[in-house]
Amino acid sequence: MRLLRTYRKPIHLEVLTSVLLICATVLALVTYNSPYRSVYKYIFNKIYITPNFSLHMFINDFLMAIFFLVAGLEIKHEILYGNLSSLKKASFPVIASLGGVVVPAIIFFLFNKNTPFLNGICIPISTDIAFAVGLFLLFRNKLNPSLKIFLLSLAVVDDLISIAAIGIIYSLDINLLYLSIALLFLIVLCLANAVFKVDSITYYLIGGVCLWYFIHLSGVHSTISGILLTLAIPSKPRLYNLSVLERLQRFLVPLNSLIIIPLFAFSNTGVSLNYNLDFSSATSLSLGIILGLCIGKPLGIMLFSYVSCLFGITEKPSYIPWNSVFLVSLLAGVGFTMSIFVSEIAFIRDAALINIAKMSILTSAIISICSTSIAIYVNSFFEKKHNKNKFQKSDKCNIS
């Protein structure tokens, strides 16, 4: 039960999240390509929580707002107390993350600049924290443990940029009245924290639901409410030993990791494999996603971090060798959850393009996982060989 009582993800929770994510994806693909496809489609598209709000919309619009709230709480914690709390700590992963966003976006743009697929430019810019950290922990015996801090910092900044991009690029026609009401709720929540010192989780969650509702009506993508709510969450303990931020993390992190992420994967990775998708009509879309994630991510992270160090803009931590940065950059190429989410909202009215995008995301995830595995084992082999030669030289010196 310790797993469910702590907000700081233990190793078991992070690995379990990755395993559940993989199982949910496989189960969705198997179900969708079986006689139960109609049941799968009926459950997510024909069952309505409220009129005009299906179960699929509930997962993608409401539960994913909680996903973004959890991400926002982690970002806020890192900025206030963690690896992004000072310019020196933040500069290296921030610049590396910028490269991991800019280069995939450029690659996607070059392939799709004169096509109707340009709206998918944010698909290859995101890193799946759950998958990346889960894979890191699976290979933890062959990796420098200090790399986890760098990977987490990189993924947190990556998420922040992706969330901002989603809010700016994928918002519909904005209703200023509802947006104003949403901002009013946000101001009230911030005042409750700053002026009235309200320390009730219930108060902030109820206010957050109201914030989500009016942002949803405004035309701005409703998941942004999750990240906005974190601005109002108290980060310092007052009435209790733990702050509202920490208590919310204790409650929401297991919910997010064990239920929301796997459920999102299951409801969004149902893609038909029984017939050939017409990739010829969207080759540039597929190539933009696959090359953006598999090549653009590692290339951008390595290029930006190396050049910034070369010109003295930032400084690489001494405990992280460049070959380790490269291994992390390969891990960052697994976009999965965030990439699938963006494909759903980027091509919301075109099921065929969503399917092609999802297949491309799955393909790039497999390629990234395989290339990371190969690189880790090759790196481990050469490190063992180097250490063996070093040991042998040391023995010869001692004998002499």
ABEGO torsion letter per residue (X at the ends): XAAAABABBBAAAAAAAAAAAAAAAAAAAAAAABAAAAAAAAAAAABBABBGBBAAAAAAAAAAAAAAAAAAAAAAAAAAABAAABAAAAAAAAAAAAAAAAAAAAAAAAAAAABAAAAAAAAAABBBAAAAAAAAAAAAAABBAAAAAAAAAAAAAAAAAAAAAAAAAABBBBBAAAAAAAAAAAAAAAAAAAAAGBABAAAAAAAAAAAAAAAAAAGBBAAAAAAAAAAABBABBBABABBAAAAAAAAAAAAAAAAAAAAAAAAAABBBAABBBBAAAAAAAAAAAAAAAAAAAAAAAAAAAAAAAAAGABBBBAABBAAAAAAAAAAAABAGAAAAAAAAAAAAABAAAAAAAAAAAAAAAAAAAAAAAAAAAAAAAAAAAAAAAAAAAAAAAAAX
